[in-house]
Amino acid sequence: MSQARLDNTTADAIRDRYRALFSSAFSPQFRYEQMPGAEERTAYAVEFAAYRLGQIDDKLGRLIGIMERGTDKSSSV
């Protein structure tokens, strides 16, 4: 059971680290002496883009909900 809790805690820590990393502007901290391969850089950029698109989707969903509620109120008046 403690192993499952450790795995959950580890997963939560990783998730929190990614959220903090992706919530800031995209600026990978690569050093030219240790530059990762093109596949790794591409994967990182794709993950960042997917996170940002998810954020946009959430905000648009809330905006559409507000607009629909406004339309429902105006049609009932």
C-alpha atoms as an extended CHARMM CRD file, in Angstrom:
* protein
*
        77  EXT
         1         1  MET       CA              0.0000000000        0.0000000000        0.0000000000  PROA      1               0.0000000000
         2         2  SER       CA              2.8290000000        2.4140000000        0.7750000000  PROA      2               0.0000000000
         3         3  GLN       CA              4.2370000000        1.6930000000       -2.7010000000  PROA      3               0.0000000000
         4         4  ALA       CA              0.9480000000        2.7750000000       -4.2890000000  PROA      4               0.0000000000
         5         5  ARG       CA              0.9480000000        5.9370000000       -2.1750000000  PROA      5               0.0000000000
         6         6  LEU       CA              4.5480000000        6.6320000000       -3.1820000000  PROA      6               0.0000000000
         7         7  ASP       CA              3.6020000000        6.1750000000       -6.8270000000  PROA      7               0.0000000000
         8         8  ASN       CA              0.6260000000        8.5220000000       -6.4060000000  PROA      8               0.0000000000
         9         9  THR       CA              2.7800000000       11.0900000000       -4.6300000000  PROA      9               0.0000000000
        10        10  THR       CA              5.4370000000       10.8340000000       -7.2940000000  PROA      10              0.0000000000
        11        11  ALA       CA              2.8460000000       11.1850000000      -10.0600000000  PROA      11              0.0000000000
        12        12  ASP       CA              1.3470000000       14.2370000000       -8.3300000000  PROA      12              0.0000000000
        13        13  ALA       CA              4.7750000000       15.8310000000       -7.9640000000  PROA      13              0.0000000000
        14        14  ILE       CA              5.5590000000       15.2510000000      -11.6210000000  PROA      14              0.0000000000
        15        15  ARG       CA              2.1520000000       16.6030000000      -12.6740000000  PROA      15              0.0000000000
        16        16  ASP       CA              2.6370000000       19.7210000000      -10.5260000000  PROA      16              0.0000000000
        17        17  ARG       CA              6.1110000000       20.2700000000      -11.9670000000  PROA      17              0.0000000000
        18        18  TYR       CA              4.7810000000       20.0610000000      -15.5270000000  PROA      18              0.0000000000
        19        19  ARG       CA              1.8950000000       22.4320000000      -14.7290000000  PROA      19              0.0000000000
        20        20  ALA       CA              4.3150000000       24.9840000000      -13.2950000000  PROA      20              0.0000000000
        21        21  LEU       CA              6.6780000000       24.5670000000      -16.2310000000  PROA      21              0.0000000000
        22        22  PHE       CA              4.0050000000       24.8450000000      -18.9180000000  PROA      22              0.0000000000
        23        23  SER       CA              2.1780000000       27.7430000000      -17.2710000000  PROA      23              0.0000000000
        24        24  SER       CA              5.1920000000       29.9440000000      -17.8970000000  PROA      24              0.0000000000
        25        25  ALA       CA              6.2600000000       31.1600000000      -21.3150000000  PROA      25              0.0000000000
        26        26  PHE       CA              7.8930000000       28.6070000000      -23.6010000000  PROA      26              0.0000000000
        27        27  SER       CA             11.6100000000       29.0250000000      -23.1500000000  PROA      27              0.0000000000
        28        28  PRO       CA             13.4680000000       25.7490000000      -22.8620000000  PROA      28              0.0000000000
        29        29  GLN       CA             16.5760000000       25.9990000000      -20.7380000000  PROA      29              0.0000000000
        30        30  PHE       CA             18.8580000000       24.0000000000      -23.0150000000  PROA      30              0.0000000000
        31        31  ARG       CA             22.5990000000       24.4590000000      -22.8420000000  PROA      31              0.0000000000
        32        32  TYR       CA             24.4350000000       24.0250000000      -26.1000000000  PROA      32              0.0000000000
        33        33  GLU       CA             26.9520000000       21.6650000000      -24.4690000000  PROA      33              0.0000000000
        34        34  GLN       CA             24.0970000000       19.3360000000      -23.5140000000  PROA      34              0.0000000000
        35        35  MET       CA             21.6140000000       19.9790000000      -26.3030000000  PROA      35              0.0000000000
        36        36  PRO       CA             19.0280000000       17.1940000000      -26.4620000000  PROA      36              0.0000000000
        37        37  GLY       CA             18.2460000000       15.5410000000      -29.7450000000  PROA      37              0.0000000000
        38        38  ALA       CA             15.7230000000       16.8990000000      -32.2070000000  PROA      38              0.0000000000
        39        39  GLU       CA             13.1540000000       14.2470000000      -31.2070000000  PROA      39              0.0000000000
        40        40  GLU       CA             13.3210000000       15.2530000000      -27.5500000000  PROA      40              0.0000000000
        41        41  ARG       CA             13.0700000000       18.9710000000      -28.3490000000  PROA      41              0.0000000000
        42        42  THR       CA             10.1120000000       18.2940000000      -30.6550000000  PROA      42              0.0000000000
        43        43  ALA       CA              8.3670000000       16.1990000000      -28.0000000000  PROA      43              0.0000000000
        44        44  TYR       CA              8.8090000000       18.9780000000      -25.4500000000  PROA      44              0.0000000000
        45        45  ALA       CA              7.4230000000       21.6050000000      -27.8450000000  PROA      45              0.0000000000
        46        46  VAL       CA              4.4430000000       19.3910000000      -28.7220000000  PROA      46              0.0000000000
        47        47  GLU       CA              3.6610000000       18.8080000000      -25.0340000000  PROA      47              0.0000000000
        48        48  PHE       CA              3.7990000000       22.5510000000      -24.4190000000  PROA      48              0.0000000000
        49        49  ALA       CA              1.5070000000       23.2700000000      -27.3920000000  PROA      49              0.0000000000
        50        50  ALA       CA             -0.9620000000       20.6070000000      -26.2420000000  PROA      50              0.0000000000
        51        51  TYR       CA             -1.0370000000       22.0840000000      -22.7400000000  PROA      51              0.0000000000
        52        52  ARG       CA             -1.6620000000       25.5900000000      -24.0890000000  PROA      52              0.0000000000
        53        53  LEU       CA             -4.3900000000       24.3600000000      -26.4520000000  PROA      53              0.0000000000
        54        54  GLY       CA             -6.0520000000       22.6560000000      -23.5090000000  PROA      54              0.0000000000
        55        55  GLN       CA             -5.9740000000       25.9370000000      -21.5910000000  PROA      55              0.0000000000
        56        56  ILE       CA             -7.5090000000       27.7620000000      -24.5660000000  PROA      56              0.0000000000
        57        57  ASP       CA            -10.1750000000       25.0650000000      -24.8740000000  PROA      57              0.0000000000
        58        58  ASP       CA            -11.1010000000       25.4100000000      -21.1910000000  PROA      58              0.0000000000
        59        59  LYS       CA            -11.4080000000       29.1840000000      -21.4500000000  PROA      59              0.0000000000
        60        60  LEU       CA            -13.4410000000       29.0270000000      -24.6390000000  PROA      60              0.0000000000
        61        61  GLY       CA            -15.7390000000       26.4610000000      -23.0340000000  PROA      61              0.0000000000
        62        62  ARG       CA            -16.3760000000       28.8050000000      -20.1130000000  PROA      62              0.0000000000
        63        63  LEU       CA            -16.9400000000       31.7290000000      -22.4840000000  PROA      63              0.0000000000
        64        64  ILE       CA            -19.4420000000       29.7400000000      -24.5440000000  PROA      64              0.0000000000
        65        65  GLY       CA            -21.2530000000       28.7430000000      -21.3440000000  PROA      65              0.0000000000
        66        66  ILE       CA            -21.5220000000       32.3840000000      -20.2860000000  PROA      66              0.0000000000
        67        67  MET       CA            -22.7590000000       33.4030000000      -23.7260000000  PROA      67              0.0000000000
        68        68  GLU       CA            -25.3670000000       30.6110000000      -23.7520000000  PROA      68              0.0000000000
        69        69  ARG       CA            -26.6450000000       31.6250000000      -20.3210000000  PROA      69              0.0000000000
        70        70  GLY       CA            -26.8940000000       35.2190000000      -21.5460000000  PROA      70              0.0000000000
        71        71  THR       CA            -28.8530000000       34.1060000000      -24.6260000000  PROA      71              0.0000000000
        72        72  ASP       CA            -31.2220000000       32.0310000000      -22.4830000000  PROA      72              0.0000000000
        73        73  LYS       CA            -31.8930000000       34.9650000000      -20.1480000000  PROA      73              0.0000000000
        74        74  SER       CA            -32.5010000000       37.4290000000      -22.9890000000  PROA      74              0.0000000000
        75        75  SER       CA            -34.9040000000       35.0770000000      -24.8050000000  PROA      75              0.0000000000
        76        76  SER       CA            -36.9630000000       34.4830000000      -21.6480000000  PROA      76              0.0000000000
        77        77  VAL       CA            -37.4270000000       38.2390000000      -21.0230000000  PROA      77              0.0000000000
